[in-house]
Amino acid sequence: MADDNYLRESILAPSAKILAGYSPIMPTFQGQISEEQLLELLAYIKSQRPVERRGEP
């Protein structure tokens, strides 16, 4: 589970935390979306249900 701060940073500064083995390909949205749009995007992301994977409970 990701909290609001992690999601916010991932949208505004996606290169801040890159896991080993992954390329930093997501563009930044810093200065491209308003605070209101960011809050709406966070609300949408949090409203999505986790995807069940086969073979996992």
Backbone as XML, in Angstrom:
<?xml version="1.0"?>
<chain id="A" units="angstrom">
  <residue number="1" name="MET">
    <atom name="N" x="0.839" y="-1.180" z="0.000"/>
    <atom name="CA" x="0.000" y="0.000" z="0.000"/>
    <atom name="C" x="0.883" y="1.243" z="0.000"/>
  </residue>
  <residue number="2" name="ALA">
    <atom name="N" x="0.490" y="2.214" z="-0.769"/>
    <atom name="CA" x="1.226" y="3.476" z="-0.853"/>
    <atom name="C" x="0.403" y="4.572" z="-0.200"/>
  </residue>
  <residue number="3" name="ASP">
    <atom name="N" x="1.071" y="5.442" z="0.534"/>
    <atom name="CA" x="0.350" y="6.551" z="1.145"/>
    <atom name="C" x="0.316" y="7.752" z="0.196"/>
  </residue>
  <residue number="4" name="ASP">
    <atom name="N" x="-0.422" y="8.788" z="0.581"/>
    <atom name="CA" x="-0.599" y="9.966" z="-0.270"/>
    <atom name="C" x="0.733" y="10.632" z="-0.617"/>
  </residue>
  <residue number="5" name="ASN">
    <atom name="N" x="1.642" y="10.699" z="0.338"/>
    <atom name="CA" x="2.932" y="11.349" z="0.074"/>
    <atom name="C" x="3.736" y="10.597" z="-0.982"/>
  </residue>
  <residue number="6" name="TYR">
    <atom name="N" x="3.735" y="9.276" z="-0.907"/>
    <atom name="CA" x="4.453" y="8.476" z="-1.896"/>
    <atom name="C" x="3.822" y="8.647" z="-3.275"/>
  </residue>
  <residue number="7" name="LEU">
    <atom name="N" x="2.492" y="8.593" z="-3.354"/>
    <atom name="CA" x="1.819" y="8.770" z="-4.634"/>
    <atom name="C" x="2.096" y="10.152" z="-5.207"/>
  </residue>
  <residue number="8" name="ARG">
    <atom name="N" x="2.015" y="11.177" z="-4.364"/>
    <atom name="CA" x="2.277" y="12.558" z="-4.799"/>
    <atom name="C" x="3.692" y="12.672" z="-5.375"/>
  </residue>
  <residue number="9" name="GLU">
    <atom name="N" x="4.673" y="12.142" z="-4.654"/>
    <atom name="CA" x="6.058" y="12.204" z="-5.130"/>
    <atom name="C" x="6.226" y="11.414" z="-6.427"/>
  </residue>
  <residue number="10" name="SER">
    <atom name="N" x="5.554" y="10.277" z="-6.536"/>
    <atom name="CA" x="5.666" y="9.450" z="-7.734"/>
    <atom name="C" x="5.109" y="10.155" z="-8.964"/>
  </residue>
  <residue number="11" name="ILE">
    <atom name="N" x="4.138" y="11.023" z="-8.777"/>
    <atom name="CA" x="3.545" y="11.770" z="-9.885"/>
    <atom name="C" x="4.369" y="13.017" z="-10.207"/>
  </residue>
  <residue number="12" name="LEU">
    <atom name="N" x="4.772" y="13.740" z="-9.170"/>
    <atom name="CA" x="5.463" y="15.010" z="-9.384"/>
    <atom name="C" x="6.968" y="14.851" z="-9.600"/>
  </residue>
  <residue number="13" name="ALA">
    <atom name="N" x="7.573" y="13.845" z="-9.014"/>
    <atom name="CA" x="9.024" y="13.623" z="-9.140"/>
    <atom name="C" x="9.300" y="12.126" z="-9.242"/>
  </residue>
  <residue number="14" name="PRO">
    <atom name="N" x="8.876" y="11.495" z="-10.332"/>
    <atom name="CA" x="8.965" y="10.035" z="-10.434"/>
    <atom name="C" x="10.384" y="9.476" z="-10.390"/>
  </residue>
  <residue number="15" name="SER">
    <atom name="N" x="11.384" y="10.278" z="-10.674"/>
    <atom name="CA" x="12.765" y="9.784" z="-10.635"/>
    <atom name="C" x="13.361" y="9.808" z="-9.228"/>
  </residue>
  <residue number="16" name="ALA">
    <atom name="N" x="12.603" y="10.287" z="-8.252"/>
    <atom name="CA" x="13.112" y="10.403" z="-6.885"/>
    <atom name="C" x="13.447" y="9.039" z="-6.275"/>
  </residue>
  <residue number="17" name="LYS">
    <atom name="N" x="12.646" y="8.042" z="-6.559"/>
    <atom name="CA" x="12.874" y="6.704" z="-6.005"/>
    <atom name="C" x="12.675" y="5.685" z="-7.121"/>
  </residue>
  <residue number="18" name="ILE">
    <atom name="N" x="13.786" y="5.180" z="-7.634"/>
    <atom name="CA" x="13.746" y="4.174" z="-8.696"/>
    <atom name="C" x="14.297" y="2.871" z="-8.127"/>
  </residue>
  <residue number="19" name="LEU">
    <atom name="N" x="13.537" y="1.794" z="-8.274"/>
    <atom name="CA" x="13.987" y="0.484" z="-7.812"/>
    <atom name="C" x="15.063" y="-0.051" z="-8.744"/>
  </residue>
  <residue number="20" name="ALA">
    <atom name="N" x="15.995" y="-0.759" z="-8.185"/>
    <atom name="CA" x="17.074" y="-1.357" z="-8.973"/>
    <atom name="C" x="16.481" y="-2.218" z="-10.082"/>
  </residue>
  <residue number="21" name="GLY">
    <atom name="N" x="17.011" y="-2.074" z="-11.270"/>
    <atom name="CA" x="16.550" y="-2.872" z="-12.396"/>
    <atom name="C" x="15.461" y="-2.221" z="-13.221"/>
  </residue>
  <residue number="22" name="TYR">
    <atom name="N" x="14.980" y="-1.056" z="-12.787"/>
    <atom name="CA" x="13.930" y="-0.348" z="-13.520"/>
    <atom name="C" x="14.488" y="0.949" z="-14.094"/>
  </residue>
  <residue number="23" name="SER">
    <atom name="N" x="14.035" y="1.296" z="-15.284"/>
    <atom name="CA" x="14.452" y="2.545" z="-15.912"/>
    <atom name="C" x="13.504" y="3.665" z="-15.525"/>
  </residue>
  <residue number="24" name="PRO">
    <atom name="N" x="14.014" y="4.875" z="-15.323"/>
    <atom name="CA" x="13.156" y="6.023" z="-14.989"/>
    <atom name="C" x="12.480" y="6.563" z="-16.247"/>
  </residue>
  <residue number="25" name="ILE">
    <atom name="N" x="11.349" y="5.955" z="-16.641"/>
    <atom name="CA" x="10.710" y="6.329" z="-17.907"/>
    <atom name="C" x="9.482" y="7.226" z="-17.737"/>
  </residue>
  <residue number="26" name="MET">
    <atom name="N" x="8.947" y="7.321" z="-16.517"/>
    <atom name="CA" x="7.757" y="8.138" z="-16.326"/>
    <atom name="C" x="8.147" y="9.623" z="-16.308"/>
  </residue>
  <residue number="27" name="PRO">
    <atom name="N" x="7.441" y="10.443" z="-17.086"/>
    <atom name="CA" x="7.741" y="11.876" z="-17.070"/>
    <atom name="C" x="7.212" y="12.529" z="-15.796"/>
  </residue>
  <residue number="28" name="THR">
    <atom name="N" x="7.774" y="13.665" z="-15.447"/>
    <atom name="CA" x="7.281" y="14.411" z="-14.298"/>
    <atom name="C" x="6.033" y="15.208" z="-14.688"/>
  </residue>
  <residue number="29" name="PHE">
    <atom name="N" x="5.154" y="15.388" z="-13.743"/>
    <atom name="CA" x="3.969" y="16.218" z="-13.965"/>
    <atom name="C" x="4.049" y="17.501" z="-13.149"/>
  </residue>
  <residue number="30" name="GLN">
    <atom name="N" x="5.236" y="17.758" z="-12.549"/>
    <atom name="CA" x="5.479" y="18.986" z="-11.788"/>
    <atom name="C" x="5.238" y="20.188" z="-12.708"/>
  </residue>
  <residue number="31" name="GLY">
    <atom name="N" x="4.368" y="21.106" z="-12.285"/>
    <atom name="CA" x="4.081" y="22.302" z="-13.064"/>
    <atom name="C" x="3.118" y="22.091" z="-14.219"/>
  </residue>
  <residue number="32" name="GLN">
    <atom name="N" x="2.658" y="20.859" z="-14.406"/>
    <atom name="CA" x="1.755" y="20.565" z="-15.520"/>
    <atom name="C" x="0.321" y="20.323" z="-15.066"/>
  </residue>
  <residue number="33" name="ILE">
    <atom name="N" x="0.152" y="19.993" z="-13.787"/>
    <atom name="CA" x="-1.196" y="19.810" z="-13.260"/>
    <atom name="C" x="-1.352" y="20.672" z="-12.014"/>
  </residue>
  <residue number="34" name="SER">
    <atom name="N" x="-2.572" y="21.082" z="-11.776"/>
    <atom name="CA" x="-2.855" y="21.919" z="-10.609"/>
    <atom name="C" x="-2.963" y="21.046" z="-9.356"/>
  </residue>
  <residue number="35" name="GLU">
    <atom name="N" x="-2.958" y="21.697" z="-8.205"/>
    <atom name="CA" x="-3.136" y="20.968" z="-6.941"/>
    <atom name="C" x="-4.482" y="20.246" z="-6.939"/>
  </residue>
  <residue number="36" name="GLU">
    <atom name="N" x="-5.507" y="20.898" z="-7.460"/>
    <atom name="CA" x="-6.837" y="20.276" z="-7.516"/>
    <atom name="C" x="-6.813" y="19.039" z="-8.404"/>
  </residue>
  <residue number="37" name="GLN">
    <atom name="N" x="-6.157" y="19.115" z="-9.554"/>
    <atom name="CA" x="-6.056" y="17.960" z="-10.442"/>
    <atom name="C" x="-5.267" y="16.832" z="-9.782"/>
  </residue>
  <residue number="38" name="LEU">
    <atom name="N" x="-4.218" y="17.193" z="-9.064"/>
    <atom name="CA" x="-3.423" y="16.195" z="-8.365"/>
    <atom name="C" x="-4.261" y="15.482" z="-7.305"/>
  </residue>
  <residue number="39" name="LEU">
    <atom name="N" x="-5.042" y="16.236" z="-6.551"/>
    <atom name="CA" x="-5.908" y="15.631" z="-5.532"/>
    <atom name="C" x="-6.948" y="14.716" z="-6.169"/>
  </residue>
  <residue number="40" name="GLU">
    <atom name="N" x="-7.476" y="15.119" z="-7.318"/>
    <atom name="CA" x="-8.442" y="14.268" z="-8.025"/>
    <atom name="C" x="-7.775" y="12.987" z="-8.510"/>
  </residue>
  <residue number="41" name="LEU">
    <atom name="N" x="-6.560" y="13.103" z="-9.010"/>
    <atom name="CA" x="-5.825" y="11.932" z="-9.469"/>
    <atom name="C" x="-5.518" y="10.986" z="-8.309"/>
  </residue>
  <residue number="42" name="LEU">
    <atom name="N" x="-5.103" y="11.530" z="-7.174"/>
    <atom name="CA" x="-4.860" y="10.710" z="-5.991"/>
    <atom name="C" x="-6.132" y="9.986" z="-5.551"/>
  </residue>
  <residue number="43" name="ALA">
    <atom name="N" x="-7.250" y="10.686" z="-5.554"/>
    <atom name="CA" x="-8.527" y="10.073" z="-5.166"/>
    <atom name="C" x="-8.889" y="8.940" z="-6.126"/>
  </residue>
  <residue number="44" name="TYR">
    <atom name="N" x="-8.655" y="9.153" z="-7.422"/>
    <atom name="CA" x="-8.953" y="8.108" z="-8.410"/>
    <atom name="C" x="-8.070" y="6.885" z="-8.174"/>
  </residue>
  <residue number="45" name="ILE">
    <atom name="N" x="-6.774" y="7.102" z="-7.997"/>
    <atom name="CA" x="-5.848" y="5.989" z="-7.785"/>
    <atom name="C" x="-6.255" y="5.194" z="-6.548"/>
  </residue>
  <residue number="46" name="LYS">
    <atom name="N" x="-6.595" y="5.887" z="-5.476"/>
    <atom name="CA" x="-6.975" y="5.204" z="-4.232"/>
    <atom name="C" x="-8.320" y="4.489" z="-4.346"/>
  </residue>
  <residue number="47" name="SER">
    <atom name="N" x="-9.141" y="4.878" z="-5.315"/>
    <atom name="CA" x="-10.447" y="4.237" z="-5.465"/>
    <atom name="C" x="-10.368" y="2.913" z="-6.218"/>
  </residue>
  <residue number="48" name="GLN">
    <atom name="N" x="-9.233" y="2.648" z="-6.856"/>
    <atom name="CA" x="-9.079" y="1.432" z="-7.645"/>
    <atom name="C" x="-8.835" y="0.242" z="-6.735"/>
  </residue>
  <residue number="49" name="ARG">
    <atom name="N" x="-9.441" y="-0.860" z="-7.076"/>
    <atom name="CA" x="-9.258" y="-2.087" z="-6.301"/>
    <atom name="C" x="-7.992" y="-2.786" z="-6.757"/>
  </residue>
  <residue number="50" name="PRO">
    <atom name="N" x="-7.317" y="-3.462" z="-5.828"/>
    <atom name="CA" x="-6.134" y="-4.253" z="-6.230"/>
    <atom name="C" x="-6.554" y="-5.371" z="-7.169"/>
  </residue>
  <residue number="51" name="VAL">
    <atom name="N" x="-5.702" y="-5.708" z="-8.098"/>
    <atom name="CA" x="-5.972" y="-6.781" z="-9.034"/>
    <atom name="C" x="-5.584" y="-8.096" z="-8.382"/>
  </residue>
  <residue number="52" name="GLU">
    <atom name="N" x="-6.506" y="-9.071" z="-8.426"/>
    <atom name="CA" x="-6.194" y="-10.397" z="-7.890"/>
    <atom name="C" x="-5.318" y="-11.121" z="-8.875"/>
  </residue>
  <residue number="53" name="ARG">
    <atom name="N" x="-4.267" y="-11.739" z="-8.358"/>
    <atom name="CA" x="-3.379" y="-12.518" z="-9.212"/>
    <atom name="C" x="-3.696" y="-13.987" z="-9.044"/>
  </residue>
  <residue number="54" name="ARG">
    <atom name="N" x="-3.606" y="-14.705" z="-10.126"/>
    <atom name="CA" x="-3.877" y="-16.139" z="-10.055"/>
    <atom name="C" x="-2.893" y="-16.814" z="-9.125"/>
  </residue>
  <residue number="55" name="GLY">
    <atom name="N" x="-3.407" y="-17.731" z="-8.324"/>
    <atom name="CA" x="-2.578" y="-18.492" z="-7.404"/>
    <atom name="C" x="-2.251" y="-17.766" z="-6.110"/>
  </residue>
  <residue number="56" name="GLU">
    <atom name="N" x="-2.723" y="-16.534" z="-5.972"/>
    <atom name="CA" x="-2.505" y="-15.789" z="-4.723"/>
    <atom name="C" x="-3.832" y="-15.618" z="-4.010"/>
  </residue>
  <residue number="57" name="PRO">
    <atom name="N" x="-3.811" y="-15.661" z="-2.700"/>
    <atom name="CA" x="-5.070" y="-15.506" z="-1.946"/>
    <atom name="C" x="-5.639" y="-14.121" z="-2.053"/>
  </residue>
</chain>
